[in-house]
Amino acid sequence: MAYVLSYVLCLLLGQHLCICCDLKQTNKSQLCDTQKQYNTSCHKQLPHNFSPEDCTLSFEKNTPRCLSEKIPVEEIKQSNQTVQLKAYQYNNIYVLPSFNVTMTNIKWNALKIKFTIDNESVCIDIYITKTKYLPPEWSIFYDCLWYSQLIEGKYVLLEYIATGSDYIEARTFSFIAPATSKLDPCNKSPNSSETLTYLDLTFRPDLTLHIQKLPAQLQVHEYEVKQCFSTDCSIDQSFEDCVHVETIEAGPENVEELTVPLNIAEKYGHFFYIVYANSKICENGTCNISCTGTLTNISDQDFRTTVIWLSVGLLVLLAIGFLLWKVYIAKLLAAEVHNMNRRTVLLLHHPVHSVHTHVVTYLAEFLEQHCKIDVLLDVRDIHQTEHKANSASSFWGCVIRGKLLKTWAFLIPELMFNEQICQLLM
């Protein structure tokens, strides 16, 4: 039977060196590696009748597939197996944070785990041969360093989906990575210690707060949970306005984790939960040892108000868009009507004198401005050619819509340009 990797505390007499886990013990699961992508067998955690091919693990870090992987927790939301998370300090020349995920009551043959930290992702896939079965009490764990990265104080999201022939479940957890130095099992006071506190977000608004207990030598007899309405949590700051949620006894030493059910259906705004350890060796008898990531909950009234404002904004935008469309259409129609009511005239003349040219040009402008006629004037709008010069010397006249209306053999004085000319040409 596989077993859950636990702490190995070594206090050397006369020295303040504590080894939480040596290199061999950290890699006992045979699943941990420093590569960014690898495949390995996980059969050594399973019964003796499992061969290396019966259990395989693939690991990816920041690959395109892993970064784009979506775990459909919202569509499934099932919770049948027992899942426990642990954080501890790895101390072997380099002090690094380490992490353990243990699953019991396994009914699946395919498991996908995804860790998301900022813009980085780690994906772990475990496959068990469908023809093999595990006893209900059997456990599988993944235990490894934080891949040589210091992530203390960062928000971590853990999602997984487990599937079998007639079984499926998916869950979501979140936590703030503890500070490596405060995970040191040799710490002599809870004031200098920190633990892993993680939230099960699967069935929101019903949450479960998990608290990893501190080492027994810190003499913690109970843990207190408070809710703080703020957007940021720091272990070192003071939280005087936090609201008491629950106090839970530490219980026997062999119980490694405590759970607190929470319901945030009527908890609105931005808030997080902070955990205090009550011990006689704490200053003032209590020490804050961990906090969760910030949660945001919008009330129904706020939601309705937001919907109303969004609806009003949408209606205003639609009204403005309609008015602009109406103005645009009106301009198009006006331009179309304008073009339909205007006639086109070709005006030719024989420039015997510059005064004659001035009078004819004025006539063209008058027709355009007052008679709704578009004038094509030869000296203004038609390129000068020899053919044009020969034809222009014979006549000048007006042509409306391609028809010759009249030929004029006289000059029209400027004073005669009035509405009668418009009526004459219409």
N, C-alpha and C positions, 0 to 999 in steps of 0.2 A: 504494500500500500504506500502510495506517495504520502509525504508528510509536508506540512507547512513549514517553510523556513523561518526559524525564530532567531532571536538575538542570542549571541554568544558573548557574554561580558567577561572580560579578563582584566582584573586589577592587579598589576604587578606590585609586590610589596616594595615600598620605598620609592616608587615612581608614579607619576600621574599619567600613565599611558594606558588607554583603554582601547582594546580592539573589538569593535562591534562585530565584525565579520571579516575573516581572512579571504584571500582571493579564491581559494578552492570552494569555500563555503558559499560565496557569492554566486559562483557558477555551478552550484550543485545541480540546478535544474538542467544544465547543459543547453540552455536556450539563450544565454547571454553572449553577445559578441560585440566587438568595437566597430565592426564594419557598418556602413550605411545601408547595405542590402545583402542579405544572406538567407540561405535555407538550411535547416537542420532537422534532425529527428527528435521527437519528444517521447519516444517509447519507454525510456528509462523511468519515467514517472508513473507508468502504467503497469498492470499485472504482467507476470512473466510470459504469458502466452501471446503478448504483443510483440511483433517484430518491428525493426526500424522503419519499415514501409507503412506500418499501421498507424503511425502518428507522425505528422510532419508539421513544421513551423516555418513560415516565411516572414521575414522582417524587412521593412522598408522605412526609410527616413527621408522626408522631403522629396520624394519622387513625384512626378506629375500625377500618377494614379493615386497615390496616397493623399496628396494635397486636395484632389478633387473628389475623394471618396465621401459619400453621403450615407450616414447611418439613419434609417427611417424610424427613429424612436417614436415620433409622434403618431405614426400610423399603427404601431404594434403595441407598445406599452405593456409588456408582460414581465412578470418577475416570479420565477419559480426556483431558480437555483440560488444558493448562498454565495455572495460575493463579499470579499473582505480586502481592503486596501491597507497597506502599511508603508511607513516611511522610516528610515533609520540612517545612521551615519556609517559610511564605509571608511575605515581608517587603516590604510596600509601604505605608508609613506605619504600618499596624497589623501587628504580628507575630502570625501565627496558624498553627496546625498545619494541614497539608494531607495529603490521602490519595489514593492511586492504586491502582486495581484493574485489572489487565491480564489478558486471557484470550486464549490462542492455541490453534490447532488446533480451531477452532469447528465443531461438527457440529449445533448446535441452531438453532432459529428462534425460541424463546421462552426468556427468561431472567428469573428472579426472584431478586433480591438483597435480603437483609434485614440491617440493622445493628441490634443491640440494645445500648443503653447505659443501665444502671439501668432506669428505667421508661419510657424513651423508645425509639422505633423509627423507622428510616428505611427505606423500601421503594423499590426501583428496578426497574422492569419494562422489558425491551428486547424488541421484536418485530421479526423479519426476515421478509420475504415468503417463503413456502414455495417459490416457484418460482425463487428466487435461491440461488446457491451460492457459497461462499467457498473460496479455496485453503486447504489445510491449514495453511500457515505464517502465515495472516492473523491479525491481532490487533485486538481491540476493547478500549478502555480507558475507564474512568470516572475522572475526575480532578477533585477539587474541594476547597474549604476545608471545615473542620469546621463549616460553616454558622454561622460567627461565634460558636461556643461553645468555651470552653476546657475540654477534657475530659481534660487530662493526668492520668495516674495512675489513670484509670478502666478497668474491665474492659469489653472490647468483644467481642461475639459476632457473627461474620459467618456467615450461612448463605445458600446459594443452591441453586436447582434449575434445571436446563437440560433442555429437552425438544425433540425433533424428531419427524419422522414415524416413524423406527425407532431413536430414540436417547433416552436419559434418564440423567441423573446428578444427584447431590446431594452437597454437601460442607459441612463445618463447620470454621470457624477461630476462634481466640480469641487475643487479645493485650491487653497493657496499653498504653494510649496514651502515647507518650513525652512528656516535658516539651518544650514549644515552644522554650524558650531553649537546651536541649541539642541541638536539631536544627540549630542555627546552623552552616552549613558553614564559617564563619570561625573557629570554635573552634580553638585552636592545640594543645590537649591532649585526649587521650581522657578525662582526669579530668573535664572539663567537658562531655563529649559523651554522647549517648545515641542508641541506634538502635532500630529496630523488630524485635522478635523475636516471631514468631507461631507457633502450634501448629496443625497439621492434625489435628483430632480425629475425622475421618471414620471411620477403621478402628480405633478404640480396641479393644484395648489397644496396637495398633501405631500409634504417632504419628510425625509428622515435624516436627522443629523447624527453622524457617526463620530465618536471621539476615541482616538487611540490613547489608552491610558499611559501615564508616565511610569517610569520604573518604580518598583516598590520601595527602594531606599529613600525616595523623596517624601514618603509618608503622607500621600494625598488620601484623605478619607472621603472626600466628595468633590463633585464637579458642578459648577454653576453655569447656566447658559443665560445670556442676556441678549436682547435685541437692541441694536443701535441704529438710529435713523440718520444715516450719513452715507456718503459715496465712497469713503476710503477708510481702510482699517490699518492701523499700525499697532503692533504689540506694545510698543514703548509709550504710546500716548494714553492719556487718561480719558475714561468714558464715564462722566458723571451723570449724563442724561439717559443712559441706557436703561431699558425696562427689563425687569426680571422675568424670565420665562419658566425655568424649571431648575431644581437642584436634584441631582441624582447621586446616590451613594456609589463609592468606588467598587464595592463588592469584593469577592475573593480574588486572590492574585492570579489564579489561572484564567480568569476572564480578562481577555486582552482588549476588548472593545466594548464601549457603551453606546446605546442608541437613544435618541430623543425624538419622538414624533412631533412634527410641526404642521400647522395649517396656516397658510398665508392668504387665505381667501379674502380676509378683511384687513390685511396689512397693506397699506398703500404707501406709495412713494418709493424712495431709495433707502435700503436698509441692509444690514448684515448681522450675523450672529457672532458673538464673542464668547469664548469659553474661559472660565476661571478655575484654577485648582485651589482648593481650600486645604491648607496644611499648616501645622504649627510651626514649621520652619520657614514659612513664607513671611515676608514683611507685612505686618498688619493682618496676618492670617490668611491672606488670599493673594494669588498671582494670576495675571492674565497670560494664558499660554498658547492661545490660538484664536483665529477668526476665519470666517468664511469669505467667499467672494461676495460682491455687492449684488443684491437682487433688486429688481424693479417690478412693482405691481401697480397697475392703474385701476382705480375704482370704477364701478359702473357709471357713476355720475360723471367722473372725468372723461370716461370713454364716450358717454353720450354727448357731453359738451364738445369733445374733440370732433365727433361725427357731425354734430350740428354746424360747427365752424367750418369744417371741411365741405359740407354740403352747401353752406352759404357762399363760401369762396368759389366752389364749382359753379353755382348759379350765376354769380357775378361775372366769372370768366366767360360763361356761355352767353350772358347778356351782352357783354362787351364784344365778344366774337360775332354775335348776331348783328349788332349795330355796325360794326366794321364791314361785315359781309353785305349788309343792306346798302351802306354808303358806296361800297365798291361796285355792287350790282347796279345801283342807280347811276353811277358814273359811266359804267359800260353801256347801259341802256340809253343814257343821254348822248353819249358819243355815237352810238349806233343810229339814233334818231337824227342826230345832227348830220351824220354822213348821208343818211337816206334823203334828207330834205335839201341837201346842197347839190347844185348842178356843176358840171365841169365845162368850161369855155376855153376854146383855143383862140387867142387874139393875135392877129397878124397885122402889121402895118408897114408902110413905106416911109422910112425916116428921112423925109426931105429936109427937115430942119430939127435942130436940137429942141426947140420949143414944142414941136410936134411930138417928139419922143417923151418929153416931160408930161404933156397932156395925156398921152396914152398910158403912161405908167400910173398917173394919178387915177385914170379911169379904172385900171386893173385893181388898184388898192380899194377904190370906192366899191366896186362890185364885190370884192371879197369881204369887206367890212359891213356893208349895208344890204346886200342883195342875196346873201347866202349862196354865193357862186365862187367856185374854185377856178381861178384864172391861170391858164398857161400862156404866159406872154413870151413871144418869140425872142425878144432882146434880153429877156431876163431868165427864161427857163429852158430855152432850146439852144443847143450848141450851134455855133455859127459854122455854116458850110456853104460851099459855092451853090449847091442846089437850093438851099434855103434862100440865099440872096436873090437868085433868079426868080423863084416863085413869089417871094415877098414883094418884088418890084411891080407885080401885076395887080395885086389887091391886098387889102387888109380887111378883116371882118371878124365875125363872131360865129363860133360853132358851138352849139349846145348839144351834149350827148351825141356827138359825132355827126350832127346835121347842120348844114349851112343855112343860117337864118337870114342874114342880110349882109350886103356889102356897102360899105360907107365910102363916099368919095369926097368927103369934106372933113374938116377938123371940128371937133366938138369943143367949144370954149369951156374952160374950167368951171364957169359959173352955172353951166347947164347940168352939172352932175347933181341930180336929185333923185327922189323916189320914182319919178316918171321913167327914168332909164331902167330901173328895176322892173317896172310894170311892162315896159316895152320888150325887155328880154325874156320875161316869163311867158 
